[in-house]
Amino acid sequence: MGKVDFSYSDPHSKKWRWGIFILFAVFIIDQVSKYCILNIIHLPEKGSIAVIPFFNFTMVWNKAITFGMLSQLGSWGSSIFSISALLIAITLFIWMLKARKIWVVLSLGAIVGGALGNILDRIRFGAVVDFIHFHVAGWSWYVFNVADSAIVCSVIILIMDAFFGWEG
């Protein structure tokens, strides 16, 4: 019988490594920023700290999902959100490994890294640590974290790629 060749020499096959790098970078930056907020700045005791006129560090323990949705689930919420997010992260990770466009690979890596950061918060604290707060002239954006930023920016890139079909 002939020997089966399992090697894959497509130049796109190594792009997933960049996705793994971004995944770990987002996860580490997210967790380090949350550690600093909780243990160095001690934001929970202070509530909110003005950094510049339109930007505060404001402590919020997010027990729900985006914009506080489904907060009525109570203590079950953290487990449901964590399991759901983990299943989605696994699916996106597999997509990342197979993706051919670098923009898609990087975006998926950032989404998975952010999701894992928020999942770890839910496991450790029962809620996600949110602390970045922008506000201007009475208008206030929701309070978020580094993981949320990575997820939102990456989803925007994926949507733009879907509409415009960037090469890469």
C-alpha positions as CSV (number, residue, x, y, z in Angstrom):
1,M,0.0,0.0,0.0
2,G,1.1,3.5,-0.7
3,K,2.0,6.0,2.0
4,V,-0.6,8.7,2.8
5,D,0.9,12.2,2.9
6,F,-0.7,14.3,5.7
7,S,1.6,17.3,5.2
8,Y,0.0,20.6,4.2
9,S,2.2,23.1,2.4
10,D,-0.3,25.8,1.7
11,P,1.3,29.2,2.6
12,H,-2.0,30.1,4.3
13,S,-1.7,27.2,6.7
14,K,0.6,29.0,9.2
15,K,-1.6,32.0,9.7
16,W,-3.4,30.4,12.6
17,R,-0.2,31.0,14.6
18,W,-0.9,34.8,14.5
19,G,-4.4,34.1,15.7
20,I,-3.0,32.1,18.7
21,F,-0.6,35.0,19.4
22,I,-3.4,37.6,19.4
23,L,-5.6,35.3,21.5
24,F,-3.0,35.1,24.2
25,A,-2.1,38.8,23.9
26,V,-5.7,39.9,24.4
27,F,-6.3,37.4,27.2
28,I,-3.1,38.5,29.1
29,I,-3.7,42.3,28.6
30,D,-7.3,41.9,29.7
31,Q,-6.4,40.0,32.8
32,V,-3.4,42.2,33.7
33,S,-5.6,45.3,33.3
34,K,-8.3,43.8,35.6
35,Y,-5.7,42.8,38.1
36,C,-4.4,46.4,38.2
37,I,-7.9,47.8,38.6
38,L,-8.8,45.4,41.5
39,N,-5.5,45.1,43.3
40,I,-3.3,48.1,42.6
41,I,-5.9,50.9,42.0
42,H,-8.4,49.2,44.3
43,L,-11.2,50.6,42.3
44,P,-14.0,48.7,44.1
45,E,-13.5,50.8,47.1
46,K,-13.4,54.0,45.2
47,G,-16.2,53.5,42.7
48,S,-15.0,55.8,40.0
49,I,-11.8,57.7,39.2
50,A,-11.7,60.5,36.7
51,V,-8.7,60.0,34.4
52,I,-9.3,62.8,31.9
53,P,-12.4,64.9,31.4
54,F,-14.2,62.4,29.2
55,F,-12.7,59.1,30.6
56,N,-13.1,57.4,34.0
57,F,-12.2,54.2,35.6
58,T,-15.6,53.1,36.9
59,M,-16.1,49.8,38.7
60,V,-18.9,47.6,37.4
61,W,-19.5,43.9,38.2
62,N,-21.3,42.7,35.2
63,K,-23.4,39.7,36.1
64,A,-25.3,39.8,32.8
65,I,-24.2,39.9,29.2
66,T,-23.8,42.9,26.9
67,F,-25.7,46.0,28.1
68,G,-27.0,44.0,31.2
69,M,-29.2,41.8,29.1
70,L,-30.6,38.7,30.8
71,S,-29.6,39.9,34.3
72,Q,-32.8,38.3,35.7
73,L,-31.2,34.8,35.5
74,G,-29.6,35.4,38.9
75,S,-27.0,32.9,40.1
76,W,-27.6,30.6,37.1
77,G,-26.6,33.4,34.7
78,S,-22.9,33.2,35.3
79,S,-22.8,29.4,34.6
80,I,-25.1,29.7,31.6
81,F,-23.1,32.6,30.1
82,S,-19.7,30.8,30.8
83,I,-20.8,27.5,29.2
84,S,-22.4,29.3,26.2
85,A,-19.3,31.5,25.7
86,L,-17.0,28.6,26.0
87,L,-18.9,26.6,23.3
88,I,-18.9,29.7,21.0
89,A,-15.2,30.3,21.7
90,I,-14.3,26.7,20.8
91,T,-16.3,27.0,17.5
92,L,-14.6,30.3,16.7
93,F,-11.2,28.8,17.6
94,I,-11.8,26.0,15.1
95,W,-12.8,28.5,12.5
96,M,-9.6,30.5,13.2
97,L,-7.5,27.4,12.6
98,K,-9.1,26.9,9.2
99,A,-9.4,30.5,8.1
100,R,-7.3,31.6,5.2
101,K,-7.5,35.4,5.5
102,I,-5.2,37.0,8.0
103,W,-7.8,39.6,9.0
104,V,-10.2,36.8,9.8
105,V,-7.6,34.8,11.7
106,L,-6.5,37.9,13.8
107,S,-10.1,38.9,14.5
108,L,-11.1,35.4,15.6
109,G,-8.1,35.1,17.8
110,A,-9.0,38.4,19.5
111,I,-12.6,37.4,20.0
112,V,-11.6,34.0,21.5
113,G,-9.0,35.7,23.8
114,G,-11.6,38.3,25.0
115,A,-14.2,35.6,25.5
116,L,-11.7,33.5,27.6
117,G,-10.9,36.6,29.7
118,N,-14.5,37.2,30.5
119,I,-15.2,33.5,31.1
120,L,-12.3,33.5,33.6
121,D,-13.9,36.4,35.4
122,R,-17.2,34.7,35.6
123,I,-15.6,31.6,37.0
124,R,-13.5,33.5,39.6
125,F,-15.9,36.3,40.6
126,G,-19.3,35.3,39.3
127,A,-19.3,38.4,37.2
128,V,-17.2,40.2,34.6
129,V,-14.9,43.1,35.7
130,D,-15.8,46.2,33.7
131,F,-14.1,49.5,34.3
132,I,-13.5,51.6,31.1
133,H,-16.0,54.4,31.0
134,F,-16.3,57.1,28.3
135,H,-18.6,60.1,28.7
136,V,-19.0,63.4,26.9
137,A,-21.4,66.3,27.6
138,G,-23.9,64.3,29.5
139,W,-23.7,61.3,27.2
140,S,-22.3,58.1,28.7
141,W,-21.2,54.9,27.0
142,Y,-21.6,51.7,28.8
143,V,-18.7,50.5,31.1
144,F,-16.6,47.8,29.4
145,N,-13.2,46.1,29.6
146,V,-10.2,45.2,27.3
147,A,-11.8,41.9,26.4
148,D,-15.1,43.6,25.4
149,S,-13.1,46.1,23.2
150,A,-11.3,43.3,21.4
151,I,-14.5,41.4,20.8
152,V,-16.4,44.4,19.5
153,C,-13.6,45.7,17.2
154,S,-13.0,42.2,15.9
155,V,-16.7,41.6,15.1
156,I,-16.7,44.9,13.2
157,I,-13.7,43.7,11.2
158,L,-15.4,40.4,10.4
159,I,-18.6,42.2,9.3
160,M,-16.5,44.5,7.1
161,D,-14.7,41.6,5.6
162,A,-18.0,39.9,4.9
163,F,-19.2,42.9,3.0
164,F,-16.1,44.0,1.3
165,G,-14.2,40.8,0.9
166,W,-10.7,42.0,1.9
167,E,-7.8,40.0,0.5
168,G,-5.1,38.7,2.7
